Structure formats: structure tokens, C-alpha cells
Amino acid sequence: MKKILIIGIGAGDPDYLTVQAINALNQVDVFFVMDKGVAKEKLIALRKHIIERFVTDDGYRIVEATSPERRRDDVEYKAAVDELNRDKQAIFERMIADELNDAEVGAFLVWGDPSLYDSTIRILEAISHGGQHDFDYEVIPGISSVQALAARHRVPLNLIGRSVEITNGRGIAGGFPENIDSVVVMLDTHDTYRLLADEDLDIYWGAYVGTPDELLISGRLPDVMDEIARVRADARRTHGWIMDTYLLRRRNGV
């Protein structure tokens, strides 16, 4: 039977790989890599660097496929994501069928942790339930950008005895959540934190965390939000893409 490993490779620093992830890499016959275009070629280069650094046997193969893009017109967000995942599923099915032989191990290398804001698990689960492809799969956890952000800013994610919420930019567009002290925001393309300038919040922001391009800014939200917006825009223009995360925290608790 074919086997697929979904391996979390951390937030960007190759040293973030766990021993379990390194052991998993060395089981792999075929690495599946999704190409997201010239702007994100660094992401493919880093994946290949991780493979070259940690895999001790050179008998593996790397199979690349062009990743589809999410529609960004007037289509509803969830509908656009569902369409994107269906397109990815078709590509995954083709690669598993055509590029992975029986009894071989294939792998998808996922940024951060596969359980957090990534669809690889859901896509492979859908393929498995479809019944047309006979394979088993396993998930190897990784260091997420959330963990890396907190570590780089040297702060805990939550206050003592309090919970933390993880959401996206849309999740705070209507205001800071009630009865929550700490909110981690991922996938915010519109600098939504600016809408919370009247709240008494601290922000801990990071982009490209764990990579040589890492950017970190923290402070009272009203004091640093313009700087974050400027640095973020400059970085996006420079690199052609941005991967950022931030923690918002009430200064005096709920």
C-alpha cells in the first residue's frame, strides 16, 4: 500500500525541524512540491534545502506541480477556498496515482504545523474517503508560526488562567472578541488591526519569522500600527509576497 506523510517543517528556520520530522523525511521516496510561482520560489528553495540537509540517502525523487491560485474577485471567501481545494485535490490525486508506486512513501512538506491554517490534511482525507486511491497517511506536527512568533518576542501566548483565540483578519473585523485577552491573527491581508486602534491593546507582529528576512515589531497598537503597515507594505513589494502573524493582547485584561 502507498503511504503519504504530511510533515510540518516549521516556520522557516531549518533548525525548527523536530527529530520526528527528520526521521520522517528519511522514509520518503517521493517529495511532492507545489510551485506557487516566481515570487515564492524561496519557499521551494528552502524545502529543497531542508531535504538536502536532513535526508541521508539520495534515492528520493522530487515531483513538482503548479499550485492553483485562489480566486480573489467577488466570489465569497469560503466558496473560493473550497474551489481552490478541489483544484488542489485533483493535482494531488494525479501525483499520487502517476508518481508514487505501490509500497512507496510520498510526502508533502507543510509550512509550520499541518493542523493550523493549512488544507493538506483535509484534501488527503477527502481523497482517501473517495475510495479511488488506496493509501494510508500520517501527520507529523511542526513548529507553527504562532509558536515561533511568541518565542521570538519572548512572550507567552495567553495570560495566566485565560484562553487564547486564533483567527484570521476577518475574525477581528467586527471588533476584539469579548471575554478574550489574547488573540493571534493569521492571514490578515488588509491590516485589520488598524480597526482596533481605540482598544487598549499591545501588538506583537512578525513577518517571515524564522527566516533571514524576519521582521519583528511590538508595542502599544496605536503607537506602532502605522510602522507595521509601512514595513509590511515595503516587504511585500520587495519579496512579492508576505507571510505574517501577530498577537493582540488587552493591556489590562478583560
C-alpha positions as CSV (number, residue, x, y, z in Angstrom):
1,M,0.0,0.0,0.0
2,K,1.2,3.6,-0.7
3,K,1.8,5.8,2.3
4,I,1.7,9.6,2.5
5,L,3.4,11.7,5.1
6,I,2.3,15.2,5.9
7,I,5.3,16.7,7.5
8,G,5.3,20.0,9.3
9,I,8.7,21.7,8.6
10,G,8.4,24.7,10.8
11,A,8.0,28.4,10.2
12,G,11.1,28.9,8.1
13,D,14.2,28.1,10.1
14,P,15.5,24.6,9.2
15,D,16.6,24.2,12.8
16,Y,12.9,24.2,13.7
17,L,12.5,20.7,12.3
18,T,11.8,18.1,15.0
19,V,13.7,14.8,15.3
20,Q,10.4,13.1,14.4
21,A,10.2,15.2,11.2
22,I,13.8,14.4,10.3
23,N,13.2,10.7,10.8
24,A,10.1,11.0,8.6
25,L,12.0,12.8,5.8
26,N,14.3,9.8,5.7
27,Q,11.5,7.4,5.0
28,V,10.3,9.3,1.8
29,D,10.7,8.0,-1.7
30,V,8.9,10.9,-3.4
31,F,8.6,14.5,-2.2
32,F,5.6,16.4,-3.7
33,V,6.2,20.1,-4.1
34,M,3.6,22.7,-5.1
35,D,5.1,25.6,-7.1
36,K,3.5,28.9,-6.3
37,G,5.3,31.0,-8.9
38,V,8.4,33.1,-9.2
39,A,7.5,35.4,-6.3
40,K,7.5,32.4,-3.9
41,E,10.5,30.5,-5.3
42,K,12.3,31.0,-2.0
43,L,9.7,28.7,-0.4
44,I,10.6,25.9,-2.8
45,A,14.3,26.6,-2.4
46,L,14.0,26.2,1.3
47,R,12.1,23.0,1.0
48,K,14.9,21.6,-1.2
49,H,17.5,22.8,1.2
50,I,15.7,21.0,4.1
51,I,15.7,17.8,2.0
52,E,19.3,18.1,1.1
53,R,20.4,18.9,4.6
54,F,18.5,16.2,6.5
55,V,17.9,13.3,4.1
56,T,20.9,11.0,4.2
57,D,20.0,8.8,1.2
58,D,19.9,10.3,-2.3
59,G,17.5,7.8,-3.7
60,Y,14.5,10.1,-3.4
61,R,12.6,11.9,-6.1
62,I,11.1,15.4,-6.1
63,V,7.9,15.9,-8.1
64,E,6.8,19.5,-8.7
65,A,3.4,20.7,-9.8
66,T,2.0,24.2,-10.3
67,S,-0.3,25.2,-7.4
68,P,-3.6,26.7,-8.4
69,E,-4.4,30.2,-7.1
70,R,-7.4,31.2,-5.1
71,R,-9.9,33.4,-6.9
72,R,-9.9,36.9,-5.4
73,D,-12.8,38.5,-7.3
74,D,-16.3,38.9,-5.9
75,V,-16.7,35.2,-5.1
76,E,-17.4,34.5,-1.4
77,Y,-14.3,33.6,0.6
78,K,-15.3,30.1,1.7
79,A,-16.6,29.3,-1.8
80,A,-13.2,30.4,-3.2
81,V,-11.3,28.3,-0.7
82,D,-13.5,25.2,-1.5
83,E,-12.8,25.7,-5.2
84,L,-9.1,26.1,-4.6
85,N,-9.0,22.9,-2.5
86,R,-10.9,21.0,-5.2
87,D,-8.3,22.1,-7.8
88,K,-5.5,21.0,-5.4
89,Q,-7.2,17.7,-4.8
90,A,-7.2,16.9,-8.5
91,I,-3.5,17.7,-8.7
92,F,-2.8,15.6,-5.5
93,E,-4.7,12.6,-6.9
94,R,-2.8,12.8,-10.2
95,M,0.6,12.9,-8.5
96,I,-0.3,10.0,-6.1
97,A,-1.6,7.9,-9.0
98,D,1.2,8.7,-11.5
99,E,4.3,9.4,-9.4
100,L,4.0,7.1,-6.4
101,N,4.4,3.4,-6.8
102,D,2.9,0.7,-4.5
103,A,4.7,0.3,-1.2
104,E,6.5,3.7,-1.7
105,V,6.2,6.6,0.7
106,G,5.3,10.1,-0.5
107,A,5.4,13.3,1.4
108,F,4.0,16.9,1.4
109,L,6.2,19.3,3.3
110,V,3.9,21.8,5.1
111,W,5.0,25.2,6.4
112,G,4.5,25.5,10.2
113,D,2.2,22.8,11.5
114,P,-0.2,20.9,9.2
115,S,-3.1,21.3,11.6
116,L,-3.1,25.1,11.6
117,Y,-4.4,27.1,8.6
118,D,-3.4,24.5,6.0
119,S,-5.7,22.3,3.9
120,T,-3.3,19.4,3.1
121,I,-4.9,17.1,5.8
122,R,-8.4,17.9,4.6
123,I,-7.5,17.3,0.9
124,L,-5.9,13.9,1.6
125,E,-8.7,12.9,3.9
126,A,-11.2,13.7,1.0
127,I,-9.1,11.7,-1.5
128,S,-9.0,8.8,1.0
129,H,-12.7,8.8,1.6
130,G,-13.3,9.0,-2.2
131,G,-12.1,5.4,-2.4
132,Q,-10.4,5.6,-5.8
133,H,-6.8,5.6,-4.3
134,D,-5.6,3.1,-1.8
135,F,-3.1,4.7,0.6
136,D,-2.5,5.4,4.2
137,Y,-1.4,8.8,5.6
138,E,0.3,10.1,8.7
139,V,0.7,13.7,10.1
140,I,4.0,14.8,11.6
141,P,3.5,18.0,13.7
142,G,5.8,21.0,13.2
143,I,6.7,24.3,14.8
144,S,3.9,26.8,13.8
145,S,4.4,30.4,13.0
146,V,2.3,31.1,16.2
147,Q,4.8,29.3,18.4
148,A,7.7,30.9,16.6
149,L,6.2,34.4,16.9
150,A,5.7,34.0,20.7
151,A,9.3,32.7,21.1
152,R,10.9,35.5,19.0
153,H,9.0,38.1,21.0
154,R,9.7,36.3,24.3
155,V,6.1,36.4,25.4
156,P,3.6,33.7,26.4
157,L,0.5,33.4,24.1
158,N,-2.0,33.6,27.0
159,L,-2.3,35.2,30.4
160,I,-2.5,33.0,33.5
161,G,-5.7,31.1,33.6
162,R,-7.0,32.7,30.4
163,S,-7.6,31.3,26.9
164,V,-6.2,32.5,23.6
165,E,-8.1,32.7,20.3
166,I,-6.5,32.0,16.9
167,T,-8.3,33.6,14.0
168,N,-7.8,35.5,10.7
169,G,-8.3,39.1,9.7
170,R,-12.0,38.6,9.2
171,G,-12.3,37.3,12.7
172,I,-11.4,40.7,14.2
173,A,-13.0,43.0,11.6
174,G,-16.1,43.4,13.8
175,G,-14.1,44.2,16.9
176,F,-11.9,42.5,19.5
177,P,-13.6,39.3,20.8
178,E,-15.4,39.6,24.1
179,N,-14.1,37.8,27.2
180,I,-10.8,37.1,25.5
181,D,-7.5,38.7,26.5
182,S,-5.2,37.3,23.7
183,V,-5.9,36.9,20.0
184,V,-3.5,35.5,17.4
185,V,-4.3,36.7,13.9
186,M,-3.1,34.9,10.8
187,L,-3.8,35.6,7.1
188,D,-4.7,39.3,7.5
189,T,-4.2,40.8,4.1
190,H,-5.9,44.1,5.0
191,D,-4.1,45.4,8.1
192,T,-7.3,44.8,10.1
193,Y,-5.6,45.6,13.4
194,R,-6.0,49.3,12.4
195,L,-9.7,49.0,13.1
196,L,-8.9,48.3,16.8
197,A,-6.9,51.4,17.4
198,D,-9.3,52.6,20.1
199,E,-8.9,49.4,22.1
200,D,-6.2,49.3,24.8
201,L,-4.1,46.6,23.1
202,D,-0.5,45.6,22.7
203,I,0.6,44.0,19.4
204,Y,3.4,41.6,18.7
205,W,3.9,41.4,14.9
206,G,6.2,39.2,12.9
207,A,6.8,38.5,9.2
208,Y,8.9,35.8,7.6
209,V,9.5,34.6,11.2
210,G,12.4,32.1,11.4
211,T,13.9,33.2,8.0
212,P,16.8,35.5,7.2
213,D,14.1,38.1,6.1
214,E,12.5,38.1,9.6
215,L,10.8,41.3,10.7
216,L,9.6,41.9,14.3
217,I,7.7,44.9,15.7
218,S,5.9,45.2,19.1
219,G,4.3,47.9,21.3
220,R,1.1,49.6,22.0
221,L,-1.2,49.2,19.0
222,P,-1.8,52.9,18.3
223,D,1.9,53.7,18.7
224,V,3.2,51.1,16.2
225,M,0.4,50.2,13.8
226,D,1.4,52.8,11.2
227,E,5.0,51.5,11.3
228,I,3.8,47.9,10.9
229,A,1.6,48.9,7.9
230,R,4.6,50.7,6.3
231,V,7.1,47.9,6.9
232,R,4.6,45.3,5.8
233,A,3.9,47.1,2.5
234,D,7.6,47.6,1.8
235,A,8.3,43.9,2.5
236,R,5.5,42.8,0.2
237,R,6.8,44.9,-2.6
238,T,10.4,43.7,-2.1
239,H,9.6,40.0,-1.9
240,G,6.4,39.8,-3.9
241,W,4.6,38.0,-1.0
242,I,4.4,38.2,2.7
243,M,3.8,35.7,5.5
244,D,3.0,37.4,8.8
245,T,1.3,36.7,12.1
246,Y,0.5,38.9,15.1
247,L,-0.6,38.6,18.7
248,L,-3.0,41.2,20.1
249,R,-3.4,41.4,23.9
250,R,-5.5,43.5,26.1
251,R,-3.2,45.6,28.3
252,N,-5.3,45.3,31.4
253,G,-7.1,42.0,30.7
254,V,-10.8,41.5,30.5
